[in-house]
Amino acid sequence: MRAFVFPGQGSQYSGMGKDLAEAFPEAREVFAEADEALGFPISRLCFEGSEEQLKLTEHTQPAILTVSVAALRVLHSRGQVPDYVAGHSLGEYSALVAARSLAFGDAVRIVRQRGRFMQEAVPVGIGAMAAVIGLDPEVLGSICLEAAQGQVVSPANINAPGQLVIAGHTEAVERAGKLATERGARKVVRLPVSAPFHCSLMKPAEERLAEALTPIRFSDLEIPLVNNVDARLVRTGREAREGLIRQVSSAVRWVDDVEQLVRQGVDCFVEVGPGKVLSGLIRRIARDAGVTPAGTVEEVKAYV
């Protein structure tokens, strides 16, 4: 069994997707469709934008989605269809496009709004995120409870064994990081992000996204999705929409997602989109599975 998995924020890089657009007409069509849907050339931002421009959340999210769907269309044109799909945070939108639940034009517009909602939910400097290496999720959860002291700090991404991310108020994240170091974490690294994603401080963004998603059509999925918020199989459009809403202020349970896919019989993972972040994580979670990146011309040709 094969799963297509789609990356989230942090996988972007300047020039992403350019080789796909130059080599494959299917990919060029995706970039043209995104430019038209957004009313500005997201293609130029992907191909020529600076790292600083691409770090802006409302740019990052539609850019990564567009490159992922461009790679997906190339794989489809070569007869590659997955048995399951999943995505890391933002990547869940790409996965729902792959599952034919969400139209690409709707997806690229809504993720731009999602990025803006998330950016505006917390003033710059009030929130932070940090990677914590070398602790179990249960231990880190207890540390966050102790460090909160009336503020917010909680696990935000359960990415791989011993590789976790916390988010919340800046001071609480700093307190939790100090406690984590004292209690055996190998490393605590403050992340260069502009907002504390996937924690309760994102509730205002979640509410705005729920309203924005109301008129968007979600069809029942043609390919089952394992969602982030529950790490369970989703097959209906209603469940898909509800999962995207709750995802904004909830932890991304990536370890549980991958383990769920393995339980369904998946033994081959294909990372569809820019970068190789998920490939590295999956190799640590499902050591016996095959993992292949497919986000560049060279990678697609090697896989197909």
Buried (B, 14 or more C-beta within 10 A) or exposed (E): EBBBBBBBBBBBBBEBBBBBBEBBEBBBEBBEBBBEBBEBBBBEBBBEBEEEBBBBBBBBBBBBBBBBBBBBBBBEEEEBEBBBBBBBBBBBBBBBBBBEBBBBBBBBBBBBBBBBBBBBBBEEEBBBBBBBBBBEBEBBBBBBEEBBEEBBBBBBBBBBEBBBBBBBBBBBBBBBBBBBBEBEBEEBEEBEBBBBBBBBBBEBBBBBBBEBBEEBEBBBBEBBBBBBBBBBBBBEBEBBBBBBBBBBBBBBBBBBBBBBBBEBEBEBBBBBBBBBBBBBBBBBBBEEBEBBBBBBBEBBEEBE
